[in-house]
Amino acid sequence: MSARTTILTLCTAGALAVATIPSAAAERIGPTAPAQWGPIRTLAPNPQSAAIAVDGQGVVTVAWQSTAFPATVVVRQRYADGSWGKRTVLGEGIDPQVAADRRGRVTVAWVTQRTGHSDGVSAARLEASGGWSKPAHLTQDVAVPGYVPGGGAVHGAADIDLAVSARGAAVAVWSWGSEEADVPSRIQSAFRPAAGSWRRAVDVTPRSGADEPQVGIAGDGTATVVYGLQTIGHPQQLVSRRRATTGRWGGPTVVAPEGYDHDVAVSGDGTTVATFTPDFEQVAAATRHAVGKWRTRTVSAPGAVVNDADLAVDVTGHAVVAMTEEDGLVQMVERSPGGSWSAPTRVADSGSLASEVVVSLNADGDLFVGWGTYGLHGKYRYGGGTWTHRYTVAPDAGVDVLEWVGAVATPGGDVAILWDQEAMPLRIRVLRAS
């Protein structure tokens, strides 16, 4: 699976799958010229982690962890007219996650580290009027004598994820525990209403070993988290909990009796889609409406061995899962709002190396699927039409392997692709399709 899912309602990332908000245009107008690629832009020397999101105005925000010591969280924006803003350092920390709402407000959350104390979580928001808020610290860190962050075992917060609704409500989740100190991990969360400040962090689960939370949020602020839960001698379960608009997290519901490498996305009406692998070869998708039970089916082709998969869901509930297979074949499946999953369809033929895959989707149905190992390729489909020829987003780099790829589709149909390749710098390229 891809590293993270960035969820905007609008709807990660992480990583990550992206759902975007509807275009402001009253009528859909087709392209008047062929889609064109902009130049490859370097953003930072080989960062440790990165994330990308797009807001309702078409502004793309990239966040990354610097290579400085101590590490800092840096953000930079690309505006709808194609110009770039300046780099902004939000504070010290690692593993930034970014999400945005339809009004242009951007939220970044990250893990903070302090010698002798447990790792924590902080967050900052860029208001639509401009200017980043002072970081809010979401956790109550505790003293851990002798603990040195980054030295191996984690004590405190890890596995952070973030989602923002179209109206601006935000939910952050993370695991908290310590293998070294024999403290079983649990899932914690903090919530921020659209017009307000962050609420006190709460425990979502007991100290049970729960970890790797992925979260999404519906238009009304209802949030769903899916996490792994493994006991000795048993496979890892995937479990979900839902946070109601009253502020209470509900009890656990099993998504799958065995599942790994999961992604989660939530549409505006509360339809939740989770993808995972039950056996490290096949890919399954579990779907649950705002009211109802999880329904699961295998979406990868029979007999296929999948290298990587990525998920995108838009505000209407249109879902796409893209997959790269062991022989280099790239396939995808789609689910219409309220409908059923299609059979796998081929996006790229087998024979080329494809260890990573990324998919981005907007509310008008504009779709991009990218893949690669040493280089990065992709195809674009405008509003349910036909696929373009195969693009080369980045040429073959020889020995440098893709470590992470993220992409977002703007409301106008443009696509921004962000990627990191081993010792190479963090780079981005934009497909101008509108």
KOLKOLDREN-524562 format. One record per residue (C-alpha): residue number from 1; y, z, x. Coordinates in steps of 0.5 Angstrom, whole numbers, plus 500, padded with zeros to 3 digits. Layout:
<nodes>
+-----+-----+-----+-----+
| num |   Y |   Z |   X |
+-----+-----+-----+-----+
| NUM |   Y |   Z |   X |
...
+-----+-----+-----+-----+
</nodes>
This chain:
<nodes>
+-----+-----+-----+-----+
| num |   Y |   Z |   X |
+-----+-----+-----+-----+
|   1 | 500 | 500 | 500 |
|   2 | 507 | 499 | 502 |
|   3 | 511 | 505 | 505 |
|   4 | 515 | 507 | 499 |
|   5 | 517 | 505 | 492 |
|   6 | 524 | 505 | 491 |
|   7 | 525 | 506 | 483 |
|   8 | 532 | 504 | 480 |
|   9 | 532 | 504 | 472 |
|  10 | 536 | 500 | 474 |
|  11 | 530 | 503 | 477 |
|  12 | 525 | 506 | 492 |
|  13 | 524 | 506 | 497 |
|  14 | 521 | 506 | 499 |
|  15 | 520 | 504 | 502 |
|  16 | 517 | 500 | 497 |
|  17 | 517 | 496 | 489 |
|  18 | 524 | 495 | 485 |
|  19 | 526 | 495 | 478 |
|  20 | 533 | 492 | 477 |
|  21 | 538 | 493 | 471 |
|  22 | 540 | 487 | 466 |
|  23 | 545 | 482 | 469 |
|  24 | 552 | 482 | 466 |
|  25 | 552 | 475 | 464 |
|  26 | 551 | 474 | 456 |
|  27 | 547 | 468 | 457 |
|  28 | 542 | 466 | 463 |
|  29 | 545 | 460 | 467 |
|  30 | 540 | 456 | 471 |
|  31 | 541 | 455 | 479 |
|  32 | 546 | 450 | 480 |
|  33 | 544 | 449 | 488 |
|  34 | 538 | 450 | 492 |
|  35 | 537 | 457 | 494 |
|  36 | 540 | 458 | 501 |
|  37 | 538 | 464 | 506 |
|  38 | 544 | 467 | 510 |
|  39 | 543 | 469 | 517 |
|  40 | 539 | 475 | 520 |
|  41 | 543 | 481 | 521 |
|  42 | 541 | 487 | 526 |
|  43 | 543 | 493 | 523 |
|  44 | 540 | 498 | 528 |
|  45 | 536 | 499 | 534 |
|  46 | 529 | 500 | 532 |
|  47 | 529 | 506 | 527 |
|  48 | 524 | 511 | 525 |
|  49 | 524 | 510 | 517 |
|  50 | 529 | 506 | 513 |
|  51 | 530 | 505 | 505 |
|  52 | 534 | 500 | 501 |
|  53 | 536 | 499 | 494 |
|  54 | 541 | 495 | 489 |
|  55 | 546 | 498 | 484 |
|  56 | 548 | 494 | 477 |
|  57 | 554 | 491 | 481 |
|  58 | 549 | 487 | 486 |
|  59 | 551 | 492 | 492 |
|  60 | 546 | 493 | 497 |
|  61 | 545 | 500 | 500 |
|  62 | 541 | 501 | 506 |
|  63 | 539 | 507 | 509 |
|  64 | 536 | 509 | 516 |
|  65 | 534 | 514 | 521 |
|  66 | 537 | 513 | 527 |
|  67 | 534 | 514 | 534 |
|  68 | 539 | 519 | 537 |
|  69 | 537 | 526 | 538 |
|  70 | 538 | 530 | 533 |
|  71 | 536 | 524 | 528 |
|  72 | 542 | 522 | 523 |
|  73 | 541 | 519 | 517 |
|  74 | 546 | 513 | 517 |
|  75 | 548 | 508 | 511 |
|  76 | 551 | 501 | 510 |
|  77 | 553 | 497 | 504 |
|  78 | 553 | 489 | 503 |
|  79 | 558 | 488 | 497 |
|  80 | 556 | 483 | 492 |
|  81 | 561 | 478 | 495 |
|  82 | 557 | 478 | 502 |
|  83 | 561 | 482 | 506 |
|  84 | 559 | 488 | 509 |
|  85 | 562 | 495 | 510 |
|  86 | 562 | 500 | 515 |
|  87 | 556 | 505 | 518 |
|  88 | 557 | 512 | 515 |
|  89 | 553 | 518 | 518 |
|  90 | 551 | 522 | 512 |
|  91 | 548 | 528 | 516 |
|  92 | 542 | 530 | 521 |
|  93 | 536 | 529 | 518 |
|  94 | 530 | 524 | 517 |
|  95 | 526 | 520 | 512 |
|  96 | 532 | 518 | 508 |
|  97 | 530 | 515 | 501 |
|  98 | 536 | 511 | 497 |
|  99 | 537 | 509 | 489 |
| 100 | 543 | 507 | 485 |
| 101 | 545 | 507 | 478 |
| 102 | 548 | 501 | 474 |
| 103 | 555 | 504 | 475 |
| 104 | 555 | 503 | 483 |
| 105 | 553 | 510 | 484 |
| 106 | 548 | 511 | 490 |
| 107 | 544 | 517 | 492 |
| 108 | 541 | 518 | 498 |
| 109 | 536 | 524 | 500 |
| 110 | 533 | 526 | 506 |
| 111 | 529 | 531 | 510 |
| 112 | 533 | 536 | 514 |
| 113 | 530 | 540 | 520 |
| 114 | 532 | 546 | 524 |
| 115 | 529 | 550 | 530 |
| 116 | 526 | 556 | 527 |
| 117 | 526 | 554 | 520 |
| 118 | 522 | 551 | 515 |
| 119 | 524 | 543 | 514 |
| 120 | 529 | 542 | 508 |
| 121 | 532 | 537 | 503 |
| 122 | 539 | 535 | 503 |
| 123 | 542 | 529 | 498 |
| 124 | 549 | 526 | 498 |
| 125 | 552 | 521 | 493 |
| 126 | 557 | 515 | 493 |
| 127 | 561 | 515 | 487 |
| 128 | 563 | 509 | 484 |
| 129 | 570 | 510 | 486 |
| 130 | 568 | 511 | 493 |
| 131 | 567 | 516 | 498 |
| 132 | 561 | 520 | 500 |
| 133 | 560 | 527 | 497 |
| 134 | 559 | 533 | 502 |
| 135 | 551 | 533 | 502 |
| 136 | 548 | 538 | 498 |
| 137 | 542 | 542 | 500 |
| 138 | 536 | 543 | 495 |
| 139 | 531 | 547 | 498 |
| 140 | 531 | 555 | 500 |
| 141 | 529 | 554 | 507 |
| 142 | 525 | 560 | 510 |
| 143 | 525 | 563 | 518 |
| 144 | 519 | 560 | 522 |
| 145 | 519 | 564 | 528 |
| 146 | 517 | 559 | 534 |
| 147 | 517 | 553 | 529 |
| 148 | 520 | 546 | 533 |
| 149 | 521 | 541 | 528 |
| 150 | 518 | 534 | 530 |
| 151 | 512 | 537 | 535 |
| 152 | 506 | 536 | 530 |
| 153 | 505 | 540 | 524 |
| 154 | 510 | 540 | 519 |
| 155 | 512 | 547 | 516 |
| 156 | 516 | 546 | 510 |
| 157 | 518 | 539 | 506 |
| 158 | 515 | 533 | 507 |
| 159 | 513 | 526 | 503 |
| 160 | 520 | 526 | 500 |
| 161 | 521 | 521 | 494 |
| 162 | 527 | 519 | 490 |
| 163 | 529 | 516 | 483 |
| 164 | 535 | 515 | 479 |
| 165 | 536 | 512 | 472 |
| 166 | 541 | 507 | 470 |
| 167 | 545 | 512 | 467 |
| 168 | 545 | 516 | 474 |
| 169 | 541 | 522 | 473 |
| 170 | 537 | 523 | 479 |
| 171 | 530 | 527 | 481 |
| 172 | 528 | 528 | 488 |
| 173 | 521 | 530 | 489 |
| 174 | 517 | 533 | 496 |
| 175 | 511 | 537 | 498 |
| 176 | 512 | 543 | 501 |
| 177 | 507 | 547 | 506 |
| 178 | 504 | 548 | 513 |
| 179 | 497 | 546 | 515 |
| 180 | 499 | 550 | 522 |
| 181 | 501 | 557 | 518 |
| 182 | 495 | 556 | 513 |
| 183 | 500 | 555 | 507 |
| 184 | 497 | 550 | 502 |
| 185 | 502 | 545 | 500 |
| 186 | 505 | 544 | 493 |
| 187 | 510 | 539 | 490 |
| 188 | 517 | 541 | 489 |
| 189 | 523 | 538 | 485 |
| 190 | 530 | 538 | 484 |
| 191 | 534 | 534 | 478 |
| 192 | 541 | 532 | 478 |
| 193 | 544 | 530 | 471 |
| 194 | 548 | 524 | 471 |
| 195 | 555 | 528 | 470 |
| 196 | 553 | 534 | 474 |
| 197 | 551 | 537 | 480 |
| 198 | 544 | 538 | 483 |
| 199 | 540 | 544 | 479 |
| 200 | 536 | 549 | 483 |
| 201 | 529 | 546 | 486 |
| 202 | 523 | 548 | 482 |
| 203 | 515 | 548 | 484 |
| 204 | 512 | 543 | 480 |
| 205 | 505 | 545 | 482 |
| 206 | 502 | 551 | 485 |
| 207 | 500 | 552 | 492 |
| 208 | 494 | 547 | 491 |
| 209 | 494 | 542 | 497 |
| 210 | 498 | 537 | 492 |
| 211 | 502 | 532 | 497 |
| 212 | 504 | 525 | 497 |
| 213 | 509 | 525 | 491 |
| 214 | 512 | 519 | 488 |
| 215 | 517 | 519 | 482 |
| 216 | 520 | 515 | 477 |
| 217 | 525 | 516 | 472 |
| 218 | 526 | 513 | 465 |
| 219 | 533 | 511 | 462 |
| 220 | 533 | 518 | 458 |
| 221 | 532 | 522 | 464 |
| 222 | 525 | 523 | 463 |
| 223 | 521 | 523 | 470 |
| 224 | 514 | 522 | 472 |
| 225 | 511 | 524 | 478 |
| 226 | 504 | 522 | 481 |
| 227 | 501 | 526 | 487 |
| 228 | 495 | 527 | 491 |
| 229 | 490 | 533 | 490 |
| 230 | 484 | 533 | 495 |
| 231 | 479 | 539 | 495 |
| 232 | 474 | 540 | 501 |
| 233 | 468 | 536 | 500 |
| 234 | 471 | 532 | 494 |
| 235 | 475 | 525 | 494 |
| 236 | 483 | 525 | 493 |
| 237 | 485 | 525 | 485 |
| 238 | 491 | 522 | 483 |
| 239 | 495 | 527 | 478 |
| 240 | 501 | 526 | 474 |
| 241 | 506 | 531 | 471 |
| 242 | 512 | 529 | 467 |
| 243 | 519 | 533 | 466 |
| 244 | 522 | 533 | 459 |
| 245 | 529 | 532 | 458 |
| 246 | 529 | 540 | 456 |
| 247 | 528 | 541 | 464 |
| 248 | 521 | 543 | 464 |
| 249 | 515 | 540 | 468 |
| 250 | 509 | 539 | 464 |
| 251 | 502 | 540 | 466 |
| 252 | 497 | 536 | 470 |
| 253 | 494 | 530 | 467 |
| 254 | 489 | 526 | 472 |
| 255 | 491 | 519 | 473 |
| 256 | 484 | 517 | 477 |
| 257 | 478 | 521 | 479 |
| 258 | 479 | 518 | 486 |
| 259 | 485 | 514 | 489 |
| 260 | 489 | 513 | 495 |
| 261 | 496 | 510 | 497 |
| 262 | 499 | 510 | 491 |
| 263 | 506 | 507 | 488 |
| 264 | 510 | 509 | 482 |
| 265 | 515 | 505 | 478 |
| 266 | 518 | 507 | 471 |
| 267 | 521 | 502 | 466 |
| 268 | 528 | 504 | 462 |
| 269 | 523 | 506 | 456 |
| 270 | 519 | 510 | 460 |
| 271 | 513 | 506 | 461 |
| 272 | 510 | 508 | 467 |
| 273 | 506 | 504 | 472 |
| 274 | 502 | 507 | 478 |
| 275 | 498 | 503 | 483 |
| 276 | 493 | 505 | 488 |
| 277 | 486 | 504 | 491 |
| 278 | 480 | 507 | 489 |
| 279 | 476 | 505 | 495 |
| 280 | 481 | 502 | 500 |
| 281 | 479 | 495 | 498 |
| 282 | 480 | 494 | 491 |
| 283 | 487 | 495 | 488 |
| 284 | 488 | 498 | 481 |
| 285 | 494 | 499 | 476 |
| 286 | 494 | 505 | 471 |
| 287 | 499 | 504 | 465 |
| 288 | 502 | 510 | 461 |
| 289 | 507 | 509 | 455 |
| 290 | 512 | 514 | 454 |
| 291 | 507 | 517 | 449 |
| 292 | 500 | 516 | 450 |
| 293 | 494 | 516 | 455 |
| 294 | 494 | 513 | 462 |
| 295 | 490 | 506 | 462 |
| 296 | 487 | 504 | 468 |
| 297 | 484 | 497 | 470 |
| 298 | 482 | 493 | 477 |
| 299 | 488 | 488 | 478 |
| 300 | 485 | 485 | 485 |
| 301 | 480 | 479 | 485 |
| 302 | 473 | 481 | 484 |
| 303 | 470 | 482 | 491 |
| 304 | 477 | 481 | 495 |
| 305 | 478 | 486 | 500 |
| 306 | 486 | 488 | 500 |
| 307 | 490 | 489 | 506 |
| 308 | 496 | 491 | 502 |
| 309 | 500 | 492 | 495 |
| 310 | 506 | 493 | 493 |
| 311 | 509 | 494 | 486 |
| 312 | 515 | 492 | 482 |
| 313 | 517 | 494 | 475 |
| 314 | 524 | 492 | 471 |
| 315 | 527 | 496 | 466 |
| 316 | 524 | 492 | 460 |
| 317 | 517 | 494 | 463 |
| 318 | 515 | 487 | 466 |
| 319 | 511 | 489 | 472 |
| 320 | 508 | 485 | 478 |
| 321 | 503 | 487 | 483 |
| 322 | 503 | 483 | 490 |
| 323 | 497 | 483 | 494 |
| 324 | 495 | 481 | 501 |
| 325 | 488 | 480 | 502 |
| 326 | 483 | 480 | 509 |
| 327 | 483 | 473 | 509 |
| 328 | 491 | 472 | 509 |
| 329 | 491 | 470 | 501 |
| 330 | 497 | 473 | 498 |
| 331 | 496 | 474 | 490 |
| 332 | 499 | 477 | 484 |
| 333 | 498 | 480 | 477 |
| 334 | 503 | 481 | 472 |
| 335 | 504 | 485 | 466 |
| 336 | 509 | 483 | 460 |
| 337 | 512 | 489 | 457 |
| 338 | 507 | 492 | 452 |
| 339 | 502 | 487 | 454 |
| 340 | 496 | 486 | 458 |
| 341 | 495 | 485 | 466 |
| 342 | 494 | 477 | 468 |
| 343 | 488 | 475 | 472 |
| 344 | 490 | 474 | 479 |
| 345 | 494 | 468 | 481 |
| 346 | 495 | 465 | 488 |
| 347 | 502 | 465 | 491 |
| 348 | 500 | 463 | 498 |
| 349 | 493 | 460 | 501 |
| 350 | 489 | 464 | 506 |
| 351 | 489 | 463 | 513 |
| 352 | 495 | 466 | 515 |
| 353 | 496 | 473 | 518 |
| 354 | 498 | 477 | 512 |
| 355 | 498 | 485 | 513 |
| 356 | 504 | 487 | 509 |
| 357 | 507 | 485 | 503 |
| 358 | 513 | 486 | 499 |
| 359 | 515 | 484 | 492 |
| 360 | 522 | 485 | 488 |
| 361 | 524 | 483 | 481 |
| 362 | 530 | 483 | 476 |
| 363 | 531 | 484 | 469 |
| 364 | 532 | 476 | 468 |
| 365 | 525 | 475 | 471 |
| 366 | 527 | 473 | 478 |
| 367 | 522 | 474 | 483 |
| 368 | 521 | 474 | 490 |
| 369 | 514 | 476 | 494 |
| 370 | 514 | 476 | 502 |
| 371 | 508 | 477 | 507 |
| 372 | 507 | 477 | 514 |
| 373 | 504 | 480 | 520 |
| 374 | 508 | 478 | 526 |
| 375 | 513 | 474 | 522 |
| 376 | 515 | 474 | 515 |
| 377 | 515 | 469 | 510 |
| 378 | 516 | 469 | 502 |
| 379 | 517 | 465 | 496 |
| 380 | 522 | 465 | 490 |
| 381 | 521 | 464 | 483 |
| 382 | 527 | 463 | 478 |
| 383 | 527 | 467 | 471 |
| 384 | 519 | 465 | 470 |
| 385 | 520 | 458 | 473 |
| 386 | 516 | 455 | 478 |
| 387 | 515 | 457 | 485 |
| 388 | 519 | 455 | 491 |
| 389 | 516 | 452 | 498 |
| 390 | 514 | 457 | 503 |
| 391 | 520 | 460 | 506 |
| 392 | 520 | 463 | 513 |
| 393 | 524 | 469 | 513 |
| 394 | 523 | 471 | 520 |
| 395 | 519 | 467 | 525 |
| 396 | 513 | 469 | 529 |
| 397 | 515 | 475 | 534 |
| 398 | 509 | 474 | 538 |
| 399 | 506 | 481 | 539 |
| 400 | 511 | 486 | 535 |
| 401 | 507 | 487 | 528 |
| 402 | 511 | 489 | 522 |
| 403 | 511 | 496 | 521 |
| 404 | 515 | 496 | 514 |
| 405 | 518 | 491 | 509 |
| 406 | 523 | 493 | 503 |
| 407 | 526 | 488 | 498 |
| 408 | 531 | 488 | 492 |
| 409 | 533 | 483 | 487 |
| 410 | 540 | 483 | 485 |
| 411 | 542 | 482 | 478 |
| 412 | 545 | 475 | 480 |
| 413 | 538 | 473 | 483 |
| 414 | 540 | 474 | 490 |
| 415 | 534 | 477 | 494 |
| 416 | 535 | 482 | 500 |
| 417 | 529 | 483 | 505 |
| 418 | 529 | 489 | 510 |
| 419 | 524 | 489 | 515 |
| 420 | 522 | 493 | 522 |
| 421 | 518 | 491 | 527 |
| 422 | 515 | 495 | 532 |
| 423 | 520 | 495 | 538 |
| 424 | 525 | 490 | 535 |
| 425 | 531 | 493 | 531 |
| 426 | 532 | 494 | 524 |
| 427 | 534 | 487 | 521 |
| 428 | 536 | 484 | 514 |
| 429 | 537 | 477 | 511 |
| 430 | 539 | 475 | 504 |
| 431 | 537 | 469 | 500 |
| 432 | 543 | 467 | 496 |
| 433 | 540 | 464 | 489 |
| 434 | 545 | 465 | 484 |
+-----+-----+-----+-----+
</nodes>
